[in-house]
Amino acid sequence: MAQKDNEKAIRPAREDSLLAPFRRTRGLLLVSILLAVCVLLLDLPVWLQAGLIAFVILCAVWFASQFAIETNTVEKVAARNSNELADLSGEKLADLLSDPLIVFDPSGSVRFANQAAREAFPSLDHASALYLRFRAPEMHALVQGVIADGKTRTIDYCERVPVDRWFKATVKRLPGNQGEPALFVLLFRDQSETRRIDRMRSDFIANASHELRTPLASLRGFIETLQGPARNDAAAREKFLGIMQDQAERMSRLIDDLLSLSRLEMRAHLAVTEPVEVVSVLNHVVDAMTPLAADLGVDIERSFSVETAEVTGARDELIQVFQNLVENACKYGQQGKRVIVSLSEEMTGSSAEVVVSVRDFGPGIVQQDLPRLTERFYRINAETSRAQKGTGLGLAIVKHILVRHRGRLVIRSQLGEGSVFMVRLPRRMA
């Protein structure tokens, strides 16, 4: 059937191609005939008329041979194109699809599975039972419903093993000739990434709302107290106003970090182009963080093995990265009394990298928490984080900036031995 449809589709084009050389030579033949008539009508010697007529006949024969050659060439091209289209079967086209596609019969036996389906569902073989591979009741109901009435249906389907994968599964009846057994197609559209993004968005909104709700509730409570029982209590008023100031500052920090994260996401597709001297950036950050470190009883040490190191980036964003890391090291590694900021250059394969390490000597981090440290609002200890005025967004901001700079954040830590936060950036080539 597919081959007949292909032949019907190419027949008009083939006919036009065959007529094209005839149309070209038809005009030349008419001109030749008119010349022959003119020769006969002219009062010329017989030998000259015979010569001219012979010349016209030779031209006509040459035109006819050219017409035959062109017609034969067009026929060969049309035949070759027809064979190529006939060889391009539905199975080959289906294997080019990125979505899993399965064809089955009314008994539920698999008649065909494309390459994407065989990769997504490895245990799916030709002639295997569709009901045994997909055991979910909603999938059985989907398939049986379409087999019963032929109406297209779609459901959300989830594969739990080896990891959760969400699909939009659609079953359609394939058109067929009268009397032939019906066939059905099951098409999967992968929705896993969309689901993951939706879940991240909802989690982000829920976490941000929770973080804002707590200080807001505290502010409302103290305002009501000041308007009521503590209206004339100067000592209570002074205490409550101090707490309210802290809560307002906490909300301000959270909003600033949210806006910063939003701006970074909006600029994620824009490449950084300006040269940034990392040594000057680190010196600026250390000088800016020294008063905070002194208040916490922490000494910041510098260990630079190179005098200059240049990368391609945005200076303000890199300052934000290193300031976040040094501030975290001072706050959460406070008991170690020292923080070391190191700078070096290393070769990774054929490319050079600028490596900045921020090391503290605090309590360290358990291994299972390390992969989640850059998640938004993830905290190892929520109470400690809030006590240190953390928003839970600092390392998420660091990660977004480094992705834009084609850099990496490597975290190493052992309980009781402190932590090392290592930033690796491609060195700018001269």
Secondary structure as UniProt FT lines:
FT   HELIX           2..41
FT   HELIX           46..87
FT   HELIX           90..95
FT   STRAND          101..104
FT   TURN            106..107
FT   STRAND          109..113
FT   HELIX           115..120
FT   TURN            122..123
FT   TURN            126..127
FT   HELIX           130..133
FT   HELIX           137..149
FT   STRAND          153..159
FT   STRAND          165..173
FT   TURN            178..179
FT   STRAND          184..190
FT   HELIX           192..227
FT   TURN            228..232
FT   HELIX           234..266
FT   TURN            267..269
FT   STRAND          274..277
FT   HELIX           278..296
FT   STRAND          299..304
FT   STRAND          310..313
FT   HELIX           315..332
FT   HELIX           334..336
FT   STRAND          338..348
FT   TURN            349..350
FT   STRAND          351..360
FT   HELIX           367..372
FT   TURN            373..374
FT   TURN            376..377
FT   HELIX           382..387
FT   TURN            388..389
FT   HELIX           394..404
FT   TURN            405..406
FT   STRAND          408..414
FT   TURN            415..417
FT   STRAND          418..427
//
